[in-house]
Amino acid sequence: MRNLVRQHGQIIREAENEEVKELMKREDLSGLTAQLVPMQEVRRSAAWPEELSVAVEKALEAEEPEPPEGVRACDWERVLAARREERADSAQLRRLGPEVQPGQIVAATDDVEVRRPERRGKLYIRTARMATCEGFRYLSGCGDTVLNQLYLLLLLCGGIQSWVTVLGDGARWIRNFCTERLTAFVHWELVLDWYHLSKKCYDSSEKTLRLAGENRPQGTCQAQVGR
């Protein structure tokens, strides 16, 4: 069954690649539309129901809060403990990620590492999710396959006049795609996620302090290097 799924997937990918190549040869793409999954009503954000959220806020002000009806005491304690830590940012944490605006295209990109089925080693699969107000579509593949498909979808969904927001972890292939393929678009931006942004800043500061410590003159105290 695993081999059948793998072979079927390869056939689909090859057909997609050929279709992308043929479309990219065209000078005029007008009249063509991308096949997207229709955007349904936005799911409720990851938060408690409104009535329970109000109960949580009241409980945080009380000295000995009692759990609401239907909520176990152990669950209630965990919620209160988490809300006490997140209280300053609770409103922002209830909804993650950008909301797609009219005329905007949001493309979330990443890559995953999987095992090669034929021989030992790793295979890096590039993935993307492109979303507009009307619909969305998922892409995956190796090498430049996903990038060609994503670029074509951007042209079909909004053209160079659209507002393109790319979300990524700062990988080189994502940066190169933006600087090389999106330069013709009127407005585009690359947004780095918070985890990799904080990690990059931490690594850079650690490297700077380490170099400063190696180059400091003899007799310089560590506190001066830290400043």
Buried (B, 14 or more C-beta within 10 A) or exposed (E): EEEEEEEEEEEEBEEBBEEBEEBEEEEEEEEEEBEBEEEEEEEEEEBBEEEBBEBBEEBEEEEEBEBBEEBEEEEBEEBBEEBEEEEEEBEEBBEEEEEBEEEBBBBBBBBEEEEEEEEEEEEEBBBBBBBBBEBBBEBBBEEBBBBBBBBBBBBBBBEBEBBBBBBBBEBEBBBEBBEEBBEEBEEBEBEBBEEEEEEEEEEEEEEEEEEEEEEEEEEEEEEEBEE
